[in-house]
Every structure is written in C-alpha cells, then in structure tokens.
C-alpha cells in the first residue's frame, strides 16, 4: 500500500470515496476537494493499492477554538474513509499517522477530531486510535 498526498487532479477520486462516507453525490464534492488539495491550510491523503484508491483522509488547520485543545492552530481530522474490503488492515491508522505528521510539520502540537453522537463505530475507532473523548454536545438552531 502506498500513501500519498492528494493533488487537485485527484479531486474526482477523493469525491468518490467521500461520497461513500457522507452519502452525498460525488459530483457535488469535486470543487470542494479541488480547493482543499490546493490549500496550505488543508491536506488530503490517499491510500492506494495496486493503482486503486482504497481510502482517504482529510485534515486541516483549525484556528478557532477546538474542544479539549488549548493551542492554535490545531490539526483536525475532518474525515477518513476506507473501503469495506480494506478495513481492519491498518489503512485508517496509517492515514491518521500521515495526517498527524502533516499537522506536526505545520506547527501543531495538538490534533483533534469529532464524530456524530450516534456513530458508535467512529467513536470506537477514535478511541482505539488514541484519541480521548473530551465532550459530548448537541447543537441547536432556529430560524428568526
């Protein structure tokens, strides 16, 4: 397996993988990934096996307050996905380490992530990967 930083020309591949995670049409994500892969504030990484992308991770620098962190910027895992056939083989862990290395090289001393309250699989993965749960919240909004 090869891990490599994604480039703007990988946006279609990233979008395909992300659409599996977000249940969104891949075409709607292409522009977002084109911008992210060209940004100094973000990075996307691909896990490639036999010339086929089997997973990706997206991380960025967050300069606003990040729950449980006391420094800025904080490296933040925005999303990570591995195709079902490649799970439990260390792909996600390798992608995470690559994101952490990128954040460290970007001057961060803390790294964070989040997941939905009901996403027990993601919670278990985060805890297994060395994250510590810092808080649980539910946000509210209403139109005025």
Rosetta constraint file for C-alpha pairs under 8 A:
AtomPair CA 1 CA 47 HARMONIC 6.62 0.50
AtomPair CA 1 CA 48 HARMONIC 5.68 0.50
AtomPair CA 1 CA 49 HARMONIC 4.76 0.50
AtomPair CA 1 CA 50 HARMONIC 7.58 0.50
AtomPair CA 2 CA 47 HARMONIC 5.75 0.50
AtomPair CA 2 CA 48 HARMONIC 5.13 0.50
AtomPair CA 2 CA 49 HARMONIC 6.38 0.50
AtomPair CA 3 CA 45 HARMONIC 6.76 0.50
AtomPair CA 3 CA 46 HARMONIC 5.65 0.50
AtomPair CA 3 CA 47 HARMONIC 4.63 0.50
AtomPair CA 3 CA 48 HARMONIC 6.28 0.50
AtomPair CA 3 CA 94 HARMONIC 7.95 0.50
AtomPair CA 3 CA 95 HARMONIC 7.27 0.50
AtomPair CA 4 CA 45 HARMONIC 5.55 0.50
AtomPair CA 4 CA 46 HARMONIC 5.47 0.50
AtomPair CA 4 CA 47 HARMONIC 6.76 0.50
AtomPair CA 4 CA 48 HARMONIC 7.89 0.50
AtomPair CA 5 CA 43 HARMONIC 7.11 0.50
AtomPair CA 5 CA 44 HARMONIC 5.94 0.50
AtomPair CA 5 CA 45 HARMONIC 4.36 0.50
AtomPair CA 5 CA 46 HARMONIC 6.27 0.50
AtomPair CA 6 CA 10 HARMONIC 5.82 0.50
AtomPair CA 6 CA 11 HARMONIC 7.86 0.50
AtomPair CA 6 CA 37 HARMONIC 6.36 0.50
AtomPair CA 6 CA 43 HARMONIC 7.46 0.50
AtomPair CA 6 CA 44 HARMONIC 5.36 0.50
AtomPair CA 6 CA 45 HARMONIC 5.15 0.50
AtomPair CA 6 CA 46 HARMONIC 6.07 0.50
AtomPair CA 7 CA 11 HARMONIC 7.28 0.50
AtomPair CA 7 CA 34 HARMONIC 7.87 0.50
AtomPair CA 7 CA 37 HARMONIC 5.38 0.50
AtomPair CA 7 CA 38 HARMONIC 7.07 0.50
AtomPair CA 8 CA 33 HARMONIC 7.12 0.50
AtomPair CA 8 CA 34 HARMONIC 4.72 0.50
AtomPair CA 8 CA 35 HARMONIC 7.37 0.50
AtomPair CA 8 CA 36 HARMONIC 7.96 0.50
AtomPair CA 8 CA 37 HARMONIC 5.21 0.50
AtomPair CA 8 CA 38 HARMONIC 6.15 0.50
AtomPair CA 9 CA 34 HARMONIC 7.39 0.50
AtomPair CA 10 CA 14 HARMONIC 6.20 0.50
AtomPair CA 10 CA 34 HARMONIC 7.93 0.50
AtomPair CA 11 CA 15 HARMONIC 5.93 0.50
AtomPair CA 11 CA 30 HARMONIC 5.41 0.50
AtomPair CA 11 CA 31 HARMONIC 7.61 0.50
AtomPair CA 11 CA 33 HARMONIC 5.17 0.50
AtomPair CA 11 CA 34 HARMONIC 5.39 0.50
AtomPair CA 11 CA 37 HARMONIC 7.73 0.50
AtomPair CA 12 CA 16 HARMONIC 6.19 0.50
AtomPair CA 12 CA 26 HARMONIC 7.60 0.50
AtomPair CA 12 CA 27 HARMONIC 7.69 0.50
AtomPair CA 12 CA 30 HARMONIC 5.70 0.50
AtomPair CA 13 CA 17 HARMONIC 6.42 0.50
AtomPair CA 13 CA 53 HARMONIC 7.35 0.50
AtomPair CA 14 CA 18 HARMONIC 6.01 0.50
AtomPair CA 14 CA 30 HARMONIC 7.78 0.50
AtomPair CA 14 CA 33 HARMONIC 6.94 0.50
AtomPair CA 14 CA 46 HARMONIC 7.85 0.50
AtomPair CA 14 CA 56 HARMONIC 6.90 0.50
AtomPair CA 15 CA 19 HARMONIC 5.91 0.50
AtomPair CA 15 CA 26 HARMONIC 4.89 0.50
AtomPair CA 15 CA 27 HARMONIC 6.97 0.50
AtomPair CA 15 CA 29 HARMONIC 5.35 0.50
AtomPair CA 15 CA 30 HARMONIC 5.58 0.50
AtomPair CA 15 CA 33 HARMONIC 6.97 0.50
AtomPair CA 16 CA 20 HARMONIC 6.85 0.50
AtomPair CA 16 CA 26 HARMONIC 5.15 0.50
AtomPair CA 17 CA 21 HARMONIC 7.01 0.50
AtomPair CA 17 CA 55 HARMONIC 6.83 0.50
AtomPair CA 17 CA 56 HARMONIC 7.06 0.50
AtomPair CA 17 CA 81 HARMONIC 6.93 0.50
AtomPair CA 17 CA 82 HARMONIC 7.98 0.50
AtomPair CA 17 CA 83 HARMONIC 7.88 0.50
AtomPair CA 18 CA 22 HARMONIC 6.07 0.50
AtomPair CA 18 CA 24 HARMONIC 7.92 0.50
AtomPair CA 18 CA 26 HARMONIC 7.26 0.50
AtomPair CA 18 CA 29 HARMONIC 7.96 0.50
AtomPair CA 18 CA 56 HARMONIC 7.95 0.50
AtomPair CA 18 CA 81 HARMONIC 7.02 0.50
AtomPair CA 19 CA 23 HARMONIC 5.23 0.50
AtomPair CA 19 CA 24 HARMONIC 4.80 0.50
AtomPair CA 19 CA 25 HARMONIC 5.87 0.50
AtomPair CA 19 CA 26 HARMONIC 5.08 0.50
AtomPair CA 19 CA 29 HARMONIC 7.79 0.50
AtomPair CA 20 CA 24 HARMONIC 7.34 0.50
AtomPair CA 21 CA 81 HARMONIC 6.43 0.50
AtomPair CA 24 CA 28 HARMONIC 7.38 0.50
AtomPair CA 25 CA 29 HARMONIC 7.34 0.50
AtomPair CA 26 CA 30 HARMONIC 6.83 0.50
AtomPair CA 29 CA 33 HARMONIC 6.31 0.50
AtomPair CA 30 CA 34 HARMONIC 6.12 0.50
AtomPair CA 31 CA 35 HARMONIC 6.33 0.50
AtomPair CA 32 CA 36 HARMONIC 6.16 0.50
AtomPair CA 33 CA 37 HARMONIC 5.91 0.50
AtomPair CA 34 CA 38 HARMONIC 6.47 0.50
AtomPair CA 35 CA 39 HARMONIC 6.28 0.50
AtomPair CA 36 CA 42 HARMONIC 5.78 0.50
AtomPair CA 36 CA 43 HARMONIC 6.65 0.50
AtomPair CA 36 CA 44 HARMONIC 7.47 0.50
AtomPair CA 37 CA 42 HARMONIC 6.87 0.50
AtomPair CA 37 CA 43 HARMONIC 5.88 0.50
AtomPair CA 37 CA 44 HARMONIC 6.25 0.50
AtomPair CA 39 CA 43 HARMONIC 7.33 0.50
AtomPair CA 41 CA 60 HARMONIC 5.61 0.50
AtomPair CA 41 CA 61 HARMONIC 5.43 0.50
AtomPair CA 42 CA 58 HARMONIC 7.44 0.50
AtomPair CA 42 CA 59 HARMONIC 5.72 0.50
AtomPair CA 42 CA 60 HARMONIC 3.95 0.50
AtomPair CA 42 CA 61 HARMONIC 6.28 0.50
AtomPair CA 43 CA 58 HARMONIC 5.91 0.50
AtomPair CA 43 CA 59 HARMONIC 5.46 0.50
AtomPair CA 43 CA 60 HARMONIC 6.13 0.50
AtomPair CA 43 CA 99 HARMONIC 7.72 0.50
AtomPair CA 43 CA 102 HARMONIC 7.81 0.50
AtomPair CA 44 CA 56 HARMONIC 6.92 0.50
AtomPair CA 44 CA 57 HARMONIC 5.56 0.50
AtomPair CA 44 CA 58 HARMONIC 4.37 0.50
AtomPair CA 44 CA 59 HARMONIC 6.35 0.50
AtomPair CA 45 CA 56 HARMONIC 5.42 0.50
AtomPair CA 45 CA 57 HARMONIC 5.29 0.50
AtomPair CA 45 CA 58 HARMONIC 6.57 0.50
AtomPair CA 45 CA 95 HARMONIC 6.90 0.50
AtomPair CA 45 CA 98 HARMONIC 7.66 0.50
AtomPair CA 45 CA 99 HARMONIC 7.65 0.50
AtomPair CA 46 CA 53 HARMONIC 6.37 0.50
AtomPair CA 46 CA 54 HARMONIC 7.59 0.50
AtomPair CA 46 CA 55 HARMONIC 5.84 0.50
AtomPair CA 46 CA 56 HARMONIC 4.46 0.50
AtomPair CA 46 CA 57 HARMONIC 6.77 0.50
AtomPair CA 46 CA 95 HARMONIC 7.66 0.50
AtomPair CA 47 CA 53 HARMONIC 5.68 0.50
AtomPair CA 47 CA 54 HARMONIC 5.67 0.50
AtomPair CA 47 CA 55 HARMONIC 5.02 0.50
AtomPair CA 47 CA 56 HARMONIC 5.95 0.50
AtomPair CA 47 CA 91 HARMONIC 7.08 0.50
AtomPair CA 47 CA 95 HARMONIC 7.13 0.50
AtomPair CA 48 CA 52 HARMONIC 5.26 0.50
AtomPair CA 48 CA 53 HARMONIC 4.29 0.50
AtomPair CA 48 CA 54 HARMONIC 5.72 0.50
AtomPair CA 48 CA 55 HARMONIC 7.26 0.50
AtomPair CA 49 CA 53 HARMONIC 6.37 0.50
AtomPair CA 49 CA 54 HARMONIC 6.70 0.50
AtomPair CA 54 CA 82 HARMONIC 5.89 0.50
AtomPair CA 54 CA 83 HARMONIC 5.49 0.50
AtomPair CA 54 CA 86 HARMONIC 6.76 0.50
AtomPair CA 55 CA 80 HARMONIC 7.50 0.50
AtomPair CA 55 CA 81 HARMONIC 5.36 0.50
AtomPair CA 55 CA 82 HARMONIC 4.07 0.50
AtomPair CA 55 CA 83 HARMONIC 6.01 0.50
AtomPair CA 55 CA 91 HARMONIC 7.36 0.50
AtomPair CA 55 CA 92 HARMONIC 7.56 0.50
AtomPair CA 56 CA 80 HARMONIC 5.74 0.50
AtomPair CA 56 CA 81 HARMONIC 5.54 0.50
AtomPair CA 56 CA 82 HARMONIC 6.61 0.50
AtomPair CA 56 CA 95 HARMONIC 7.02 0.50
AtomPair CA 57 CA 77 HARMONIC 7.44 0.50
AtomPair CA 57 CA 78 HARMONIC 7.67 0.50
AtomPair CA 57 CA 79 HARMONIC 5.63 0.50
AtomPair CA 57 CA 80 HARMONIC 4.20 0.50
AtomPair CA 57 CA 81 HARMONIC 6.50 0.50
AtomPair CA 57 CA 95 HARMONIC 6.08 0.50
AtomPair CA 57 CA 96 HARMONIC 7.19 0.50
AtomPair CA 57 CA 99 HARMONIC 7.40 0.50
AtomPair CA 58 CA 77 HARMONIC 6.13 0.50
AtomPair CA 58 CA 78 HARMONIC 5.41 0.50
AtomPair CA 58 CA 79 HARMONIC 5.18 0.50
AtomPair CA 58 CA 80 HARMONIC 6.35 0.50
AtomPair CA 58 CA 99 HARMONIC 7.67 0.50
AtomPair CA 59 CA 75 HARMONIC 6.78 0.50
AtomPair CA 59 CA 76 HARMONIC 5.34 0.50
AtomPair CA 59 CA 77 HARMONIC 4.45 0.50
AtomPair CA 59 CA 78 HARMONIC 5.17 0.50
AtomPair CA 59 CA 79 HARMONIC 7.04 0.50
AtomPair CA 59 CA 99 HARMONIC 6.26 0.50
AtomPair CA 60 CA 75 HARMONIC 5.77 0.50
AtomPair CA 60 CA 76 HARMONIC 5.38 0.50
AtomPair CA 60 CA 77 HARMONIC 6.83 0.50
AtomPair CA 60 CA 78 HARMONIC 7.03 0.50
AtomPair CA 60 CA 103 HARMONIC 7.80 0.50
AtomPair CA 61 CA 73 HARMONIC 5.79 0.50
AtomPair CA 61 CA 74 HARMONIC 5.59 0.50
AtomPair CA 61 CA 75 HARMONIC 4.80 0.50
AtomPair CA 61 CA 76 HARMONIC 6.10 0.50
AtomPair CA 61 CA 103 HARMONIC 7.38 0.50
AtomPair CA 62 CA 66 HARMONIC 7.43 0.50
AtomPair CA 62 CA 72 HARMONIC 7.21 0.50
AtomPair CA 62 CA 73 HARMONIC 5.33 0.50
AtomPair CA 62 CA 74 HARMONIC 5.21 0.50
AtomPair CA 62 CA 75 HARMONIC 6.34 0.50
AtomPair CA 62 CA 76 HARMONIC 6.53 0.50
AtomPair CA 63 CA 72 HARMONIC 5.43 0.50
AtomPair CA 63 CA 73 HARMONIC 4.58 0.50
AtomPair CA 63 CA 74 HARMONIC 6.62 0.50
AtomPair CA 64 CA 72 HARMONIC 7.40 0.50
AtomPair CA 64 CA 73 HARMONIC 7.60 0.50
AtomPair CA 65 CA 69 HARMONIC 7.56 0.50
AtomPair CA 65 CA 72 HARMONIC 7.79 0.50
AtomPair CA 66 CA 70 HARMONIC 7.83 0.50
AtomPair CA 66 CA 74 HARMONIC 7.28 0.50
AtomPair CA 66 CA 112 HARMONIC 7.61 0.50
AtomPair CA 67 CA 134 HARMONIC 6.92 0.50
AtomPair CA 67 CA 135 HARMONIC 7.28 0.50
AtomPair CA 68 CA 134 HARMONIC 5.47 0.50
AtomPair CA 68 CA 135 HARMONIC 7.59 0.50
AtomPair CA 69 CA 74 HARMONIC 7.58 0.50
AtomPair CA 69 CA 110 HARMONIC 6.84 0.50
AtomPair CA 69 CA 112 HARMONIC 7.84 0.50
AtomPair CA 71 CA 108 HARMONIC 7.99 0.50
AtomPair CA 71 CA 109 HARMONIC 7.37 0.50
AtomPair CA 71 CA 110 HARMONIC 7.06 0.50
AtomPair CA 72 CA 108 HARMONIC 7.28 0.50
AtomPair CA 73 CA 107 HARMONIC 7.74 0.50
AtomPair CA 73 CA 108 HARMONIC 6.03 0.50
AtomPair CA 74 CA 103 HARMONIC 7.64 0.50
AtomPair CA 74 CA 108 HARMONIC 5.61 0.50
AtomPair CA 74 CA 109 HARMONIC 7.14 0.50
AtomPair CA 74 CA 110 HARMONIC 5.44 0.50
AtomPair CA 74 CA 111 HARMONIC 5.62 0.50
AtomPair CA 74 CA 112 HARMONIC 7.03 0.50
AtomPair CA 75 CA 100 HARMONIC 7.24 0.50
AtomPair CA 75 CA 103 HARMONIC 5.04 0.50
AtomPair CA 75 CA 104 HARMONIC 7.90 0.50
AtomPair CA 75 CA 108 HARMONIC 6.13 0.50
AtomPair CA 75 CA 110 HARMONIC 6.36 0.50
AtomPair CA 75 CA 111 HARMONIC 4.54 0.50
AtomPair CA 75 CA 112 HARMONIC 6.29 0.50
AtomPair CA 76 CA 111 HARMONIC 5.60 0.50
AtomPair CA 76 CA 112 HARMONIC 4.83 0.50
AtomPair CA 76 CA 113 HARMONIC 5.43 0.50
AtomPair CA 77 CA 96 HARMONIC 7.93 0.50
AtomPair CA 77 CA 99 HARMONIC 7.40 0.50
AtomPair CA 77 CA 111 HARMONIC 7.58 0.50
AtomPair CA 77 CA 112 HARMONIC 6.28 0.50
AtomPair CA 77 CA 113 HARMONIC 4.90 0.50
AtomPair CA 77 CA 114 HARMONIC 7.72 0.50
AtomPair CA 78 CA 113 HARMONIC 6.62 0.50
AtomPair CA 78 CA 114 HARMONIC 7.79 0.50
AtomPair CA 80 CA 92 HARMONIC 7.13 0.50
AtomPair CA 80 CA 95 HARMONIC 7.89 0.50
AtomPair CA 81 CA 92 HARMONIC 7.26 0.50
AtomPair CA 82 CA 86 HARMONIC 6.39 0.50
AtomPair CA 82 CA 87 HARMONIC 6.14 0.50
AtomPair CA 82 CA 91 HARMONIC 7.04 0.50
AtomPair CA 82 CA 92 HARMONIC 6.48 0.50
AtomPair CA 83 CA 87 HARMONIC 6.51 0.50
AtomPair CA 86 CA 91 HARMONIC 7.16 0.50
AtomPair CA 87 CA 91 HARMONIC 6.87 0.50
AtomPair CA 87 CA 92 HARMONIC 7.66 0.50
AtomPair CA 90 CA 94 HARMONIC 6.12 0.50
AtomPair CA 91 CA 95 HARMONIC 6.22 0.50
AtomPair CA 92 CA 96 HARMONIC 6.06 0.50
AtomPair CA 93 CA 97 HARMONIC 6.24 0.50
AtomPair CA 93 CA 129 HARMONIC 6.88 0.50
AtomPair CA 94 CA 98 HARMONIC 6.28 0.50
AtomPair CA 95 CA 99 HARMONIC 6.32 0.50
AtomPair CA 96 CA 100 HARMONIC 6.16 0.50
AtomPair CA 97 CA 101 HARMONIC 6.09 0.50
AtomPair CA 98 CA 102 HARMONIC 6.24 0.50
AtomPair CA 99 CA 103 HARMONIC 6.21 0.50
AtomPair CA 100 CA 104 HARMONIC 6.12 0.50
AtomPair CA 100 CA 111 HARMONIC 6.82 0.50
AtomPair CA 101 CA 105 HARMONIC 6.12 0.50
AtomPair CA 102 CA 106 HARMONIC 6.13 0.50
AtomPair CA 103 CA 107 HARMONIC 6.52 0.50
AtomPair CA 103 CA 108 HARMONIC 5.37 0.50
AtomPair CA 103 CA 109 HARMONIC 7.90 0.50
AtomPair CA 103 CA 111 HARMONIC 7.33 0.50
AtomPair CA 104 CA 108 HARMONIC 4.88 0.50
AtomPair CA 104 CA 109 HARMONIC 6.32 0.50
AtomPair CA 112 CA 131 HARMONIC 7.63 0.50
AtomPair CA 115 CA 119 HARMONIC 6.58 0.50
AtomPair CA 115 CA 122 HARMONIC 6.48 0.50
AtomPair CA 115 CA 123 HARMONIC 6.79 0.50
AtomPair CA 117 CA 136 HARMONIC 7.27 0.50
AtomPair CA 117 CA 137 HARMONIC 7.97 0.50
AtomPair CA 119 CA 123 HARMONIC 6.33 0.50
AtomPair CA 120 CA 124 HARMONIC 6.07 0.50
AtomPair CA 121 CA 125 HARMONIC 6.22 0.50
AtomPair CA 122 CA 126 HARMONIC 6.10 0.50
AtomPair CA 123 CA 127 HARMONIC 6.24 0.50
AtomPair CA 124 CA 128 HARMONIC 6.08 0.50
AtomPair CA 125 CA 129 HARMONIC 6.01 0.50
AtomPair CA 126 CA 130 HARMONIC 6.54 0.50
AtomPair CA 126 CA 131 HARMONIC 5.39 0.50
AtomPair CA 126 CA 132 HARMONIC 7.82 0.50
AtomPair CA 127 CA 131 HARMONIC 5.02 0.50
AtomPair CA 127 CA 132 HARMONIC 6.21 0.50
AtomPair CA 127 CA 133 HARMONIC 7.44 0.50
